[in-house]
Amino acid sequence: MNFLAHAYLAGSSDQAVVGALMGDFVKGPVGSDYPTEIAKGLTLHRRIDTFTDAHVVVRQSRRRVGPAHRRFAGILVDVFYDHFLARHWDAYHELPLERFTARIYCVLGEYQALLPRRLREMAPRMAAADWLTSYRHVHAVGIALERIGQRLRRGNALLRCAEELLAHYEAFDFDFHAFFPDVVRFARAERALVEL
């Protein structure tokens, strides 16, 4: 799952959403470095990632990625699934996507002092270009992957990886719809457990 899905799965608490979006930027034990609700969002993010990585449908999606990019299949599928969530947003959420993402950008701005440095620097660019809504478009998926690839140590191995999405578009779409209700149920149960 990538930014949009983690924000969606975090529930209605602003601080839990912040924690969920911080998940890829905070390493090691969560501890008491953050307010309780943010810590719960971080914990939820990690549990969702573990659930996602083990899910049979997600593994099937990763196998669809060609050998040249298979090493990065996890990253690709995470972003591809955000694309399908954005495309089919109305089937999963009552708020229009633009209103939902505007709220996310506001929340990130409100809590910017608590954000890890990389996310704090990224959040204004994310809002200005409306990254989360743009995931609806395949070309934006390519841009998102190229941005992620810039952080890789041995050159950008994610250039032109949107071609993988197009090569198996209907199959990835099918996989997303088979998987997403499961992760929604899982996240709802986990939020109840950690009292989010």
Secondary structure, 3 states (H helix, E strand, C coil): CCHHHHHHHCCCCHHHHHHHHHCCCCCCCCCCCCCHHHHHHHHHHHHHHHHHHHCHHHHHHHHHCCCCCHHHHHHHHHHHHHHHHHHCHHHCCCCCHHHHHHHHHHHHHHCHHHCCHHHHHHHHHHHHCCHHHHCCCHHHHHHHHHHHHCCCCCCCCCCCCHHHHHHCHHHHHHHHHHHHHHHHHHHHHHHHHCCC
